[in-house]
Amino acid sequence: LVHGDVFRFPNNKEIFCAILGNGVQLLCMCLGVLFLACLGLYSSYNRGALLVAALLIFALTSGVNGYVAASMYTQMEGQAWVWSVVAAYLLFLGPFFIAATFLNFVAVAYGSSSALPFGTVVVILLILTLVSFPLNIVGGITGRNFCRPFDAPCRTTKMPREIPPLPWNRSTAFQIAIAGLLPFSAIYIELYYVFASVWG
């Protein structure tokens, strides 16, 4: 019954392809950082080496993000592939950069030693603008031009299957509340007994 609806294209193709491209990029970045760690290139005396390596590998793997997002979007018969590539670039990097900049301003305001100087923020912004974004665009163009047509293993039905309404206990809000309540209550009870035995 379900096999005719599994490979139906989603409504928001751009966001779906952007999430897919960012996931592949983050996977490549993690594998690259772990590979460099296995080679022993990080020193315990230099705390910033890991972060610098992660930033550079993230910037260099932006082409993978654009390639995966654009090729999947083209396979799904999308027309606005430029918007898909730009959305894939900004989906993770935009909120992350805004949050990191805000936290850095807070650290500077409190005089923290972990705050990045202004020059370092400018260098990071230049790396993301002059290296990462062009690689993303080149990867998007490559993915659009060299993608294969979508070949589903089974035929998709013309009419989508009607989904029956869910009962109240299977609604999204109820599931989120129960999924958060059960682990929180278990952890709260365990911590209560730990604190009571230590300070009781």
Beta strands, then each sheet from edge to edge (+ up, - down):
end
